[in-house]
Amino acid sequence: MLVSHAPAGPRLRVRRRRVRLDRLAGLVVPGDLVRAAAAVSLVVGLVLFGPVVGAVLLLVLGGTVLARALAAPRTLDVACGATTLVAAWAAALDWYRAVGWLDVVVHLVATGLVAALAHLTLARLGLVALPDVAVRAAPARAPASRRPRLGAGAVTAAAGVTLATLWELGEWCGNALLDDRIQVGYADTVGDLAAGTVGAALAGALVAAGVLLPRR
């Protein structure tokens, strides 16, 4: 018995097209726009400003890709990627010299967001627990001193301070070995570390409050 297959009608074709678009939309998240901007910035920065700026922008792009791989919450994904991208371009375009307070603000915000991302990385690797997991894992009659959410916040803060210190060491090495235009100095380093410490502490407080990191 022969069955004839009539061509799909207009409504069916529109429905199939919508299904394809919905599936495509499900694969794209807002942070992907930041990742695309970081990829373009890498090429532009490398061509116009040289390898040092290119290396910084490559680090930014790597961070945005890491956030995608970790399935970071949308807010953290976009905020962390956008902040580090702005921070990189601010250094390349000498905005920190033109606006004195910008360096402190960027260090504060960027350190806090990167600290939360570092905590999420450790959690995905199974080395630490996310705040709500730590709460569920705690004994029902745990001593008052054992506060899982505060512990999670402490992990975030410690990660932020550590990364801020490593960044300042990297800046010193970059100034000594690669490009003496990289800003270093006692006042600059101490100010950056102070801002980074405050940012890490604020991020730790937000994590302890159940903000920034996913609840799963």
Secondary structure, DSSP 4 states (H G I P E B T S, - for coil): -----PPPPHHHHHHHHHHHHHHHHHH--THHHHHHHHHHHHHHHHHHH-HHHHHHHHHHHHHHHHHHHTT--HHHHHHHHHHHHHHHHHHHTTHHHHSTTHHHHHHHHHHHHHHHHHHHHHHHTTSS--HHHHHHHS-TT--TT--HHHHHHHHHHHHHHHHHHHHHHHHHHHHHHT-TTS---HHHHHHHHHHHHHHHHHHHHHHHTT-SS---
